[in-house]
Amino acid sequence: MRHLKSLAQRYIDWLIRLGRVKFSLLGVFLLAVFALSLQVLLSLFIIGDIYWIDIARSIIFGLMSAPFVIYFFAVLVERLETSRSQLSRSVTELKKEVSERKQTENKLSIALDNLEEIHRDKSNLMATISHELRTPLNGIIGLSRILLDGDLTPEQQSYLKTINVSAVNLGHIFSDIIDLNKLDTKRLELNLQPTNLNDLLNDIQNFTVLMAEPKNLKFSLEISSNLPDLLYLDSARLSQILWNLIANAVKFTEKGEIRLHVSASENDTYHFSVSDTGSGIAQSEWDNIFKMYYQVKENKNRSSGSGIGLAISKNLALLMKGDLWVESQIGKGSTFYLNIQAKEAHSVDSHTFSQPLNLSVLLVEDIELNVIVAKNVLEKLGHYVDVAMNGKEAIQLFERNFYDIVLLDIKLPDMSGFDIATHLRQKYEEGIYDFLPPLVAFTANVMQDEKEYQARGMDGVLRKPLALNELQQCFYHFFGEDNTIHASSEDKKTEFHQSLNMELIGLLGKTQVEQNLRLFKQMMPIYLQELNRAFTTCLSDSSIQKDFVDIAHKIKGAAGSVGLVTLQQLAEKMQCSQEANWKDKIETWLNELNTHWRTNVKELEDYLKL
């Protein structure tokens, strides 16, 4: 069949090369010769004689009709071949387009993967920066605030006010930068909690007075209607918006006053306006100033700044189901209007929660020091705690006992906390377990947000070492209880100590901290020996790098559980092997850890002697 198709294609190609006219003439000639020969042979064979008159008549008739038939046959074959060639070219071009499209799709897929990796690396970097910078920044704010309450000369008080306001301003700028990254990755979200709006406004007023004082600006807070005591708000986000508006007002106002007006209306809507008597903004710029990185060109004073504060504030306002806009006149000042929606929160009856919860807690943690600290914190709050050091033991305890909540470490010797959560949920869905308590990740990782943990089976997240406010918030969320413990005045004075976690130390008490510190001093040389050995090995074999990171993670958890903030932060740097400069700095960090870990321990020992 294939041979026959090949012959037919050759015949068609020959016909097209010969042309219609030549093929028709040749066809007539061949047909005439064939017809004459056939008729002569048939005449001789059938009747034994040749009638030339009849033969001549047949030849004349054939010559009159055959050329037309042969010509149209040639035209038909030529048209069919042309169509076949065009169809063949179309198919070839289509295959080429499909191939090119697949290549383009592959390139696009690779580009998207690279972009996603860049966003992920960027988010990890921003999270690490946030963790590293906020601790000293909060220390500056807290210590300067404490010192402002002391006996100072006017000059000292002026300097401290400048330090305090600058640190607070830096914190809000840093929040804008973090939100810029979240906005870029579409992860900007609210954390709604019962918030005392009057207290929030009072804090805003105190800081604004400090900001306005160096320029002799008057500040007034006006509340035109009764506001609820509690609202479901993201207080940090609302403060961030108001701070951006007030900071701009102070920056661009040379004399006069700044006024914050607050009111409420129907449909759970709350109105804020920040007015100033500054240089004003041209109407043509009203919409542009809320665009990212935009700076007003006409006013050289307004050319300063990052150009992101108002853009972030606008997005936050929209996220709060409200809006942010401006009205202004050149030379007369500006008024920024903010609307948000918030539900009223009702205060909790203090008599309802006069008794401790006495929850039954399953703590899954493999580092002994972390176990001691977390267990003591939970027991001092009135809870019963069982401890499992690995996943297998955790499942066995869960199946034997009833627990109100399960705290799961992520890194365990035999399986991850995610694996345990998946196992427990699967058994619950299959009907093997009648009850599934809240599963809360207990982790030192600050780079992932709560939604990432929830997507992998967790109901919530608690960070190591345990912070009282986060623990209280977690229990309040799941059990509706107010587990607030008030720190003493002495604790409040020292809670911003930069090298020690004073809140944790105050909660555990001197005796328990001394016991934990003795255990830490025994474990740390062993950890360091393992860490130095792993570092030497990973220099020659990068596949061993994970062992080094795991040991650094253990040191970070152990140091954090004792309250040694400096060691904890240093170990965290060593743990983040995905950072670009990790290989360049890891040896320096390791030397610092080997040389100075006893210094941080000595600071804690000295504090315990006070």
DOMI-436443 format. One line per 10 residues: number of its first residue (from 0); their letters; for each residue x, y, z of C-alpha. Coordinates in Angstrom, 1 decimal. Layout:
BEGIN
NUM = A = X,Y,Z; ...
***
This chain:
BEGIN
0 = MRHLKSLAQR = 0.0,0.0,0.0; 2.8,2.4,0.9; 4.5,1.5,-2.5; 1.3,2.2,-4.3; 0.9,5.6,-2.6; 4.5,6.5,-3.6; 3.8,5.6,-7.3; 0.6,7.7,-7.2; 2.5,10.7,-5.7; 5.2,10.4,-8.4
10 = YIDWLIRLGR = 2.6,10.3,-11.1; 0.9,13.5,-9.7; 4.3,15.2,-9.4; 5.1,14.3,-13.0; 1.7,15.6,-14.2; 2.2,19.0,-12.5; 5.8,19.4,-13.8; 4.6,18.6,-17.4; 1.7,21.1,-17.3; -1.9,21.0,-18.3
20 = VKFSLLGVFL = -1.5,21.6,-22.1; 1.4,19.3,-22.6; -0.3,16.6,-20.5; -3.5,17.0,-22.5; -1.8,16.7,-25.9; 0.3,13.8,-24.8; -2.9,12.2,-23.3; -4.8,12.7,-26.6; -2.0,11.1,-28.6; -1.6,8.1,-26.3
30 = LAVFALSLQV = -5.3,7.7,-26.1; -5.8,7.8,-29.8; -3.0,5.2,-30.4; -4.4,3.0,-27.7; -8.0,3.3,-29.0; -6.9,2.7,-32.7; -4.9,-0.4,-31.8; -7.6,-1.8,-29.6; -10.3,-1.3,-32.3; -8.2,-2.9,-35.0
40 = LLSLFIIGDI = -7.4,-5.9,-32.8; -11.0,-6.4,-31.8; -12.2,-6.1,-35.4; -9.8,-8.7,-36.6; -10.6,-11.0,-33.7; -14.4,-10.7,-33.8; -15.4,-10.2,-37.5; -12.1,-11.0,-39.2; -12.0,-7.8,-41.2; -11.2,-4.1,-40.7
50 = YWIDIARSII = -13.7,-1.4,-41.5; -11.5,1.7,-41.8; -14.5,4.0,-42.3; -15.8,3.1,-38.8; -12.4,3.4,-37.3; -11.9,6.8,-38.9; -15.3,7.9,-37.5; -14.4,6.7,-34.0; -11.0,8.5,-34.1; -12.7,11.8,-35.2
60 = FGLMSAPFVI = -15.2,11.6,-32.3; -12.5,10.7,-29.8; -10.3,13.6,-31.0; -13.3,16.0,-30.4; -14.1,14.9,-26.8; -11.0,13.4,-25.3; -8.9,16.6,-25.0; -11.5,18.3,-22.9; -11.8,15.4,-20.6; -8.1,15.0,-20.2
70 = YFFAVLVERL = -7.6,18.8,-19.7; -10.2,18.9,-16.9; -8.8,15.8,-15.3; -5.3,17.5,-15.3; -6.9,20.7,-13.7; -8.6,18.6,-11.0; -5.5,16.7,-10.1; -3.5,19.9,-10.0; -6.0,21.6,-7.7; -6.2,18.6,-5.4
80 = ETSRSQLSRS = -2.4,18.5,-5.2; -2.3,22.2,-4.4; -4.8,21.8,-1.6; -2.9,18.8,-0.2; 0.3,20.8,-0.2; -1.3,23.8,1.5; -2.9,21.5,4.1; 0.5,19.8,4.7; 2.2,23.2,5.2; -0.7,24.2,7.6
90 = VTELKKEVSE = -0.2,21.0,9.6; 3.5,21.6,9.7; 3.1,25.2,10.8; 0.5,24.1,13.4; 2.9,21.5,14.8; 5.6,24.2,15.0; 3.3,26.6,16.8; 2.3,23.9,19.2; 5.9,23.1,19.9; 6.8,26.8,20.3
100 = RKQTENKLSI = 3.8,27.3,22.6; 4.9,24.4,24.8; 8.4,25.8,24.9; 6.9,29.2,25.9; 4.7,27.6,28.6; 7.7,25.7,29.9; 9.7,28.9,30.1; 6.8,30.7,31.8; 6.4,27.9,34.3; 10.1,28.1,35.1
110 = ALDNLEEIHR = 9.9,31.9,35.4; 6.9,31.6,37.7; 8.7,29.0,39.9; 11.7,31.3,40.0; 9.5,34.2,40.9; 7.8,32.2,43.6; 11.2,31.2,45.0; 12.3,34.8,45.0; 9.1,35.8,46.9; 9.6,33.0,49.4
120 = DKSNLMATIS = 13.3,34.0,49.9; 12.2,37.6,50.3; 9.6,36.7,52.8; 12.0,34.6,54.8; 14.5,37.4,54.8; 12.0,40.0,55.9; 10.8,37.7,58.7; 14.3,37.2,59.9; 15.0,40.9,59.8; 11.8,41.5,61.7
130 = HELRTPLNGI = 12.8,39.1,64.4; 16.4,40.5,64.7; 15.4,44.2,64.7; 12.3,44.3,66.8; 13.9,43.1,70.0; 16.5,45.9,70.3; 14.0,48.4,69.0; 11.4,47.5,71.6; 14.2,47.7,74.2; 15.0,51.3,73.1
140 = IGLSRILLDG = 11.3,52.3,73.2; 10.7,50.7,76.6; 13.9,51.8,78.4; 13.5,55.4,77.1; 9.9,55.4,78.3; 11.0,54.1,81.8; 13.8,56.7,82.0; 11.4,59.5,81.1; 9.6,58.8,84.4; 12.7,59.4,86.4
150 = DLTPEQQSYL = 14.5,62.6,87.7; 16.1,64.1,84.6; 17.5,67.5,83.7; 15.5,69.3,81.0; 18.2,68.6,78.5; 18.3,64.9,79.3; 14.5,64.7,79.1; 14.6,66.4,75.7; 17.2,64.0,74.4; 15.2,61.0,75.7
160 = KTINVSAVNL = 12.0,62.3,74.1; 13.8,62.5,70.8; 15.1,59.0,71.2; 11.7,57.6,72.2; 9.8,59.3,69.4; 12.5,58.3,66.8; 12.4,54.7,67.9; 8.6,54.6,67.8; 8.6,56.2,64.4; 11.3,53.8,63.2
170 = GHIFSDIIDL = 9.0,50.9,64.4; 6.1,52.2,62.3; 8.3,52.7,59.3; 9.6,49.1,59.7; 5.9,47.9,59.9; 5.3,49.7,56.6; 8.2,47.9,55.0; 7.0,44.5,56.3; 3.5,45.2,55.1; 4.9,46.2,51.7
180 = NKLDTKRLEL = 6.4,42.8,51.4; 3.1,41.2,52.5; 1.2,43.4,50.1; 3.5,42.3,47.2; 2.8,38.6,48.0; -0.9,39.3,48.8; -0.5,38.1,52.4; -1.7,41.3,54.1; -4.2,40.4,56.7; -5.8,41.5,60.0
190 = NLQPTNLNDL = -5.6,40.0,63.4; -8.9,41.0,65.1; -8.8,41.0,68.9; -10.9,42.8,71.5; -9.3,46.2,71.8; -9.9,49.1,74.1; -10.3,52.0,71.7; -10.0,54.7,74.3; -6.7,53.3,75.6; -5.4,53.1,72.0
200 = LNDIQNFTVL = -6.3,56.7,71.4; -4.7,57.7,74.6; -1.4,56.1,73.6; -1.7,57.9,70.2; -2.2,61.2,72.0; 0.8,60.7,74.3; 3.1,60.0,71.5; 1.8,62.8,69.3; 2.3,65.3,72.1; 5.9,64.2,72.3
210 = MAEPKNLKFS = 6.3,64.5,68.5; 4.7,67.9,68.2; 6.5,69.5,71.2; 9.9,70.2,69.4; 8.0,72.3,66.7; 5.7,74.0,69.3; 2.6,72.5,67.6; -0.6,72.2,69.5; -2.4,68.8,69.4; -6.0,68.1,70.4
220 = LEISSNLPDL = -8.0,64.9,70.5; -11.7,65.3,70.0; -14.3,62.5,70.5; -17.7,63.7,69.4; -19.8,60.6,70.4; -19.6,57.9,73.0; -17.3,55.1,71.8; -17.6,51.5,73.0; -15.0,50.4,75.4; -14.1,47.3,73.4
230 = LYLDSARLSQ = -14.0,46.8,69.6; -12.9,43.8,67.5; -9.9,45.5,65.9; -6.4,44.9,64.7; -5.0,47.6,67.1; -1.5,47.5,65.6; -2.9,48.2,62.1; -5.2,51.0,63.2; -2.3,52.5,65.2; -0.1,52.2,62.1
240 = ILWNLIANAV = -2.6,54.1,59.9; -3.1,56.9,62.5; 0.6,57.1,63.1; 1.4,57.6,59.4; -1.2,60.3,59.2; -0.1,62.1,62.3; 3.6,61.8,61.5; 3.0,63.3,58.1; 1.0,66.1,59.7; 3.8,66.9,62.1
250 = KFTEKGEIRL = 6.4,66.7,59.3; 4.7,69.1,57.0; 3.3,71.6,59.6; 5.6,74.4,60.7; 3.1,76.3,63.0; -0.4,75.9,64.2; -2.1,72.8,65.4; -2.9,69.1,64.6; -6.3,67.7,65.5; -7.5,64.1,65.7
260 = HVSASENDTY = -11.3,63.8,65.6; -13.1,60.5,66.3; -16.8,59.6,66.0; -19.1,56.6,65.5; -22.1,56.1,63.3; -24.6,53.4,62.3; -23.6,50.0,60.7; -20.6,49.6,63.0; -18.7,52.4,61.2; -16.1,54.5,62.9
270 = HFSVSDTGSG = -14.7,57.8,61.6; -11.3,59.3,62.1; -9.9,62.6,60.7; -6.4,64.1,61.1; -6.3,67.8,60.3; -3.2,70.1,60.2; -2.4,73.7,59.4; 0.5,72.9,57.1; 1.4,73.6,53.5; -1.5,71.7,52.0
280 = IAQSEWDNIF = -1.7,69.5,48.9; -2.9,70.5,45.4; -6.2,68.9,44.3; -4.5,67.3,41.3; -2.3,65.3,43.8; -5.1,64.0,46.1; -5.3,60.6,44.4; -1.6,60.3,43.5; -0.4,60.5,47.1; -2.0,57.1,47.9
290 = KMYYQVKENK = 0.0,55.4,45.1; 3.0,53.3,46.0; 6.3,55.3,46.0; 4.7,58.5,44.8; 6.0,61.8,46.2; 4.5,65.2,45.6; 6.7,67.1,43.1; 5.5,70.6,43.8; 6.4,70.8,47.5; 10.0,70.2,48.2
300 = NRSSGSGIGL = 9.2,69.5,51.9; 6.9,66.7,50.8; 9.6,65.2,48.6; 11.1,63.6,51.6; 9.9,60.2,52.8; 9.6,56.7,51.4; 6.3,57.1,49.5; 4.9,53.9,51.0; 3.3,55.0,54.2; 0.0,56.4,52.7
310 = AISKNLALLM = -0.2,53.6,50.2; 0.1,51.0,52.9; -2.4,52.9,55.0; -4.9,53.0,52.1; -4.7,49.2,51.7; -5.1,48.6,55.4; -8.2,50.9,55.4; -9.7,48.9,52.6; -8.8,45.7,54.4; -10.8,47.1,57.4
320 = KGDLWVESQI = -13.8,47.5,55.0; -13.3,51.2,55.0; -11.4,53.9,53.0; -8.9,56.6,53.3; -8.9,59.9,51.4; -7.8,63.5,51.7; -9.1,67.1,51.3; -6.7,70.0,51.3; -6.0,73.6,50.3; -2.6,75.0,49.4
330 = GKGSTFYLNI = -1.4,77.2,52.3; -4.3,76.3,54.6; -3.6,72.6,55.6; -4.9,69.1,55.0; -7.5,66.8,56.4; -7.2,63.0,56.0; -10.4,61.0,56.5; -10.4,57.4,57.6; -13.4,55.2,57.9; -13.3,51.6,59.2
340 = QAKEAHSVDS = -15.9,49.0,60.2; -15.6,47.2,63.6; -17.9,45.1,65.7; -18.4,45.9,69.4; -16.8,43.4,71.8; -18.4,42.8,75.1; -16.3,42.7,78.3; -16.0,39.4,80.1; -17.5,39.1,83.6; -14.5,38.7,85.9
350 = HTFSQPLNLS = -16.4,36.4,88.3; -16.8,33.8,85.5; -13.1,33.2,85.4; -12.0,33.6,89.0; -10.9,29.9,89.1; -8.0,28.5,87.0; -8.9,26.5,83.9; -7.1,23.4,85.0; -6.6,22.2,81.5; -5.1,18.8,80.6
360 = VLLVEDIELN = -2.2,19.5,78.2; -0.1,17.1,76.2; 3.3,18.7,75.5; 5.3,17.0,72.7; 8.9,18.3,72.9; 12.2,16.5,72.6; 14.6,19.0,74.2; 14.7,18.5,77.9; 15.3,22.1,78.8; 12.4,23.3,76.7
370 = VIVAKNVLEK = 10.2,20.7,78.5; 11.2,21.9,81.9; 10.5,25.6,81.1; 7.2,25.0,79.2; 6.0,22.5,81.8; 6.7,24.9,84.7; 5.0,27.8,83.0; 1.9,25.7,82.3; 1.7,24.2,85.7; 2.1,27.6,87.4
380 = LGHYVDVAMN = -0.9,28.7,85.4; -2.9,25.8,87.0; -2.8,23.2,84.2; -1.9,19.5,84.2; 0.8,18.5,81.8; 1.9,15.2,80.3; 5.1,15.2,78.3; 6.1,13.1,75.2; 9.6,13.2,73.8; 8.8,11.8,70.4
390 = GKEAIQLFER = 5.9,11.1,68.0; 5.3,7.5,68.9; 5.1,8.3,72.6; 2.8,11.2,71.9; 0.3,9.0,70.0; 0.4,6.4,72.8; -0.4,9.0,75.5; -3.1,10.6,73.3; -4.8,7.2,72.9; -4.6,6.4,76.7
400 = NFYDIVLLDI = -5.7,9.8,78.1; -8.0,12.7,77.5; -6.4,16.1,76.7; -7.9,19.6,76.3; -5.1,20.8,74.1; -2.0,19.3,72.4; 1.2,21.4,72.0; 3.3,19.9,69.2; 7.0,20.6,68.5; 7.7,20.5,64.8
410 = KLPDMSGFDI = 11.1,18.8,64.8; 11.1,15.5,66.6; 13.5,12.5,66.4; 11.1,10.1,64.7; 8.5,12.3,62.9; 7.4,15.9,62.6; 4.6,17.7,64.5; 2.8,17.9,61.2; 2.9,14.1,60.8; 1.4,13.7,64.3
420 = ATHLRQKYEE = -1.3,16.2,63.5; -2.1,14.5,60.2; -2.3,11.1,62.0; -4.6,12.3,64.7; -6.9,14.1,62.3; -7.1,11.0,60.0; -8.0,8.8,63.0; -10.6,11.3,64.1; -12.2,11.5,60.6; -12.3,7.7,60.5
430 = GIYDFLPPLV = -14.2,7.6,63.7; -11.5,5.9,65.8; -11.2,8.9,68.1; -14.3,10.4,69.5; -12.8,13.8,70.3; -10.0,15.9,68.8; -8.7,18.8,70.9; -7.0,21.9,69.4; -3.6,21.0,67.9; -1.1,23.9,68.4
440 = AFTANVMQDE = 2.3,24.0,66.8; 5.0,24.7,69.5; 7.9,26.1,67.4; 10.8,28.5,67.3; 10.3,29.2,63.6; 9.3,32.9,63.1; 9.3,32.8,59.3; 6.0,31.1,58.7; 2.6,32.7,59.5; -0.3,30.9,61.2
450 = KEYQARGMDG = -2.1,30.2,57.9; 0.8,28.0,56.7; 0.6,25.9,59.9; -3.2,25.7,59.6; -2.9,24.5,56.0; -0.8,21.5,57.4; -3.2,20.4,60.1; -2.5,22.8,63.0; -5.2,24.9,64.7; -2.8,27.5,66.0
460 = VLRKPLALNE = 0.9,28.4,66.7; 2.8,29.2,69.9; 6.4,30.5,69.6; 9.3,29.3,71.7; 10.1,30.3,74.4; 6.6,30.7,75.8; 5.5,34.3,76.0; 2.7,34.9,78.5; 0.6,37.1,76.3; 0.7,34.7,73.4
470 = LQQCFYHFFG = -0.1,31.7,75.7; -3.0,33.7,77.2; -4.3,34.7,73.8; -4.1,31.1,72.6; -6.1,29.8,75.5; -8.6,32.7,75.3; -9.1,31.8,71.6; -9.8,28.1,72.1; -11.5,28.2,75.5; -12.9,31.8,75.9
480 = EDNTIHASSE = -11.0,32.3,79.2; -9.1,35.3,80.5; -5.8,33.9,81.7; -4.2,37.2,82.3; -1.3,37.3,84.8; -0.1,40.7,85.8; 3.6,41.3,86.1; 5.0,43.0,89.1; 6.3,46.5,88.9; 9.9,45.2,89.2
490 = DKKTEFHQSL = 9.3,42.9,86.2; 7.9,45.8,84.2; 11.0,47.8,84.9; 13.2,45.0,83.5; 11.0,43.4,80.8; 12.9,45.2,78.1; 16.4,43.9,79.1; 18.0,43.1,75.8; 20.1,40.1,76.7; 17.7,38.3,79.0
500 = NMELIGLLGK = 14.0,37.3,78.7; 12.9,38.9,82.0; 9.2,38.0,81.5; 10.1,34.3,81.4; 12.5,34.5,84.2; 10.0,36.4,86.4; 7.4,33.7,85.7; 9.6,30.7,86.5; 11.0,32.2,89.6; 14.6,32.3,90.9
510 = TQVEQNLRLF = 14.8,28.7,92.1; 13.6,27.1,88.9; 15.7,29.3,86.7; 18.8,28.4,88.7; 18.0,24.7,88.2; 17.4,25.2,84.4; 20.7,27.2,84.2; 22.7,24.4,85.8; 21.2,21.9,83.3; 22.0,24.3,80.4
520 = KQMMPIYLQE = 25.6,24.7,81.5; 25.9,20.9,81.5; 24.3,20.5,78.0; 26.0,23.5,76.3; 29.5,22.1,76.0; 28.1,18.9,74.5; 26.1,20.9,72.0; 29.1,23.0,71.1; 31.3,19.9,70.6; 28.7,18.4,68.2
530 = LNRAFTTCLS = 28.3,21.8,66.5; 32.0,22.3,65.9; 32.3,18.7,64.6; 29.4,19.2,62.2; 30.9,22.5,61.0; 34.2,20.9,60.2; 32.5,18.1,58.3; 30.1,20.3,56.3; 33.1,22.3,55.0; 34.1,19.3,53.0
540 = DSSIQKDFVD = 30.7,17.9,52.4; 27.8,20.3,52.0; 25.2,17.5,52.3; 26.1,17.3,56.0; 24.9,20.9,56.5; 21.5,19.8,57.8; 23.2,18.2,60.9; 24.8,21.6,61.7; 21.5,23.4,61.3; 19.7,20.9,63.5
550 = IAHKIKGAAG = 22.2,21.3,66.3; 22.0,25.1,66.0; 18.2,24.8,66.3; 18.6,22.8,69.5; 20.9,25.5,71.0; 18.5,28.2,70.0; 15.6,26.4,71.8; 17.7,25.6,74.9; 19.0,29.2,75.2; 15.5,30.6,74.7
560 = SVGLVTLQQL = 14.0,28.4,77.3; 16.5,29.7,79.9; 15.9,33.3,78.8; 19.4,33.8,77.2; 18.2,36.1,74.4; 21.7,36.9,73.0; 22.6,33.2,72.6; 19.1,32.5,71.2; 19.5,35.2,68.5; 23.0,34.1,67.6
570 = AEKMQCSQEA = 21.9,30.4,67.2; 19.0,31.5,65.1; 21.4,33.2,62.6; 23.4,30.0,62.4; 20.2,28.0,61.8; 19.1,30.1,58.7; 21.3,28.4,56.2; 19.2,29.6,53.3; 20.4,33.2,53.7; 22.7,34.5,51.0
580 = NWKDKIETWL = 25.5,35.5,53.3; 25.3,32.4,55.5; 28.4,30.7,54.2; 30.4,33.9,54.5; 29.4,34.6,58.2; 28.9,31.2,59.7; 32.4,30.8,60.9; 32.3,34.2,62.6; 29.1,33.4,64.3; 30.4,30.0,65.4
590 = NELNTHWRTN = 33.5,31.7,66.9; 31.3,34.2,68.7; 29.2,31.4,70.1; 32.3,29.4,71.3; 33.8,32.5,72.8; 30.9,34.5,74.3; 28.3,32.0,75.4; 29.5,32.1,79.0; 29.2,35.9,79.0; 25.4,35.6,78.5
600 = VKELEDYLKL = 25.3,32.9,81.1; 27.2,35.2,83.5; 24.7,38.0,82.9; 21.9,35.7,84.0; 23.9,34.5,87.0; 24.6,38.0,88.1; 20.9,38.9,87.7; 19.9,36.0,89.9; 22.3,37.2,92.7; 20.5,40.6,92.9
***
